């Protein structure tokens, strides 16, 4: 039951990230702007642009794949958007894991 509750939570988190991507929400706050500025200073604009370009290319490639087309047709999801928010949802999952594990243990 632990695994089932954990998967339900992760899919709910992914659905929430699909509806409202967390990075733009975070960047709209004062803390998010300072974190963004620190990331840009640490990594550099060129490296960030390269990373964003790479992720955009992979998302476009996924959107054109058979799996992406199936998601578009059967689930009515935009595959490129899903591919772009998936890493964000995984990051949120990892951030909240210390809080979620004890709660999940009690629920299971």
C-alpha positions in Angstrom: 0.0 0.0 0.0 3.0 2.3 0.6 3.9 2.1 -3.1 0.3 2.7 -4.2 -0.1 5.8 -2.0 3.3 7.1 -3.2 2.4 6.7 -6.9 -0.9 8.4 -6.4 0.9 11.3 -4.7 3.4 11.5 -7.5 0.8 11.5 -10.2 -1.2 14.1 -8.4 2.0 16.2 -8.2 2.6 15.7 -11.9 -1.0 16.7 -12.7 -0.6 19.9 -10.6 2.7 20.7 -12.4 1.1 20.1 -15.8 -1.8 22.5 -14.9 0.5 25.2 -13.4 4.3 24.8 -14.0 6.2 25.5 -10.8 9.1 27.4 -12.3 7.1 30.4 -13.5 5.2 30.5 -10.2 8.5 30.4 -8.3 10.1 33.1 -10.5 7.2 35.4 -9.8 8.1 35.6 -6.1 10.9 37.6 -4.5 12.6 34.4 -3.3 12.3 32.9 -6.8 13.8 35.9 -8.4 16.8 35.8 -6.1 17.2 32.0 -6.7 17.0 32.6 -10.4 19.6 35.4 -10.2 21.9 33.1 -8.2 21.5 30.2 -10.7 22.3 32.6 -13.6 25.3 33.9 -11.8 26.6 30.4 -10.9 25.9 28.7 -14.2 26.2 31.6 -16.6 23.7 32.7 -19.3 25.3 30.7 -22.0 25.2 27.4 -20.1 21.6 28.0 -19.0 20.6 28.8 -22.6 22.3 25.6 -23.8 20.5 23.6 -21.1 17.1 25.1 -21.9 17.7 24.5 -25.6 18.6 20.9 -25.0 15.5 20.3 -22.9 13.3 22.1 -25.5 14.8 19.9 -28.3 14.1 16.7 -26.3 10.6 17.8 -25.6 10.0 18.5 -29.3 11.4 15.1 -30.1 9.1 13.4 -27.6 6.1 15.4 -28.9 6.8 14.0 -32.4 7.3 10.4 -31.2 4.7 7.6 -31.3 4.3 7.8 -27.5 3.8 11.6 -27.7 1.2 11.2 -30.5 -0.6 8.5 -28.5 -0.7 10.8 -25.4 -2.1 13.6 -27.6 -4.8 11.4 -29.1 -5.8 9.2 -26.2 -5.2 11.3 -23.1 -5.6 14.7 -24.7 -2.4 15.9 -23.2 0.2 18.2 -24.9 3.3 15.9 -25.0 5.8 18.8 -25.3 4.4 20.5 -22.2 4.4 17.2 -20.3 8.0 16.6 -21.2 8.9 20.1 -20.0 7.1 19.9 -16.6 8.2 16.3 -15.8 11.7 17.3 -14.5 10.0 20.1 -12.4 7.6 17.6 -10.9 10.5 15.2 -10.1 12.4 18.0 -8.4 9.4 18.9 -6.3 8.9 15.3 -5.4 12.6 15.1 -4.2 12.3 18.4 -2.3 9.2 17.3 -0.4 10.3 13.7 0.1 11.5 14.2 3.8 8.0 15.5 4.6 6.1 13.0 2.5 7.8 9.7 3.6 6.6 9.8 7.2 3.1 10.9 6.1 3.0 8.1 3.5 4.2 5.6 6.1 1.3 6.6 8.4 -1.2 6.4 5.5 0.0 3.1 4.4 
